[in-house]
Amino acid sequence: MVRPGKIMVYAFLIIVLVVTLFPIWWIFSTSVETASRAYAFPGALWPNWTWSNYRTAWELAPWMRFLLNSVGIGLVTTALALLTSLLAAYGLVYLPTRFSAIIFTVILATMMVPFYSIIVPDYLIVRDLGWLNTYTAQVVPFAANGFAVFMLVQFMRGLPIELRDAARIDGITDWGFLWRIVMPNLKPAMATVSIYVFLLSWNAFLWPLIVTNGPTVQPIQVGLANFLSTANGTDWTVLSAAAAITTIPVLILYAFAQRQVVESVSRSGIKG
């Protein structure tokens, strides 16, 4: 017999699931709804499956260009952030100095600084470097990430210290130890960091809006905002189709990487 406590837990989880998924369902259902039904109750609760909205939205803006821009910027930013975070974390854990604790504290402190408070000096630097309206301006400022360093440091500290001792006995250099031993043991953490950084880049809006002024280099979030500002943006079925276009790649990414994310979360509390 199922205990009442377990029934309440599952009921609560179902409610949380419905509340979480309902906005996503509403976007996708509205995107395949007719304009007249979208404004009537129950409206898009169960759509009319009008797929032409996607064709209309696709023809009204250069979505392929926006998608390629976002994917390219996200991949390069993720690769650079992962590289810098790996090197920083390795130095803090395996090459400590008397200043390591201070450096790590400063890195953590950068996570407390709101991006909006430094957006003006960042813009002035990018402008003086001549990077306005370029991919570089959207990548370089985010090529290092304090959260990524913190997470990789915690995972590296959880690795057995005997691995480092055995590597020294075998004459393996620091580079060899990092690439051949440490990195294979950090796959869950690296996957989580990669998804985190990629989503930050994918969802970036204010910074790309400031440093770009044309669809040539603009990411998809800025393209979506520009689409909303057009006259065609008043058609919520077409607008929902455009929003769904920006959401589908992220859902696909998580579908492929969810196992690594769950494993990373489950292991994040392990200490060496």
Secondary structure, DSSP 8 states (H G I E B T S, - for coil): ---HHHHHHHHHHHHHHHHHHHHHHHHHHHHTS-HHHHTSSSGGGS----THHHHHHHHHS-HHHHHHHHHHHHHHHHHHHHHHHHHHHHHHHHS--TTHHHHHHHHHHHTTS-GGGSHHHHHHHHHHTT-TTSSHHHHGGGS--HHHHHHHHHHHHTS-HHHHHHHHHTT--HHHHIIIIIHHHTHHHHHHHHHHHHHHHHT--HHHHHH--STTT--HHHHHHHHHHSGGGG-HHHHHHHHHHHHHHHHHHHHHHHHHHHHHHHHTT---
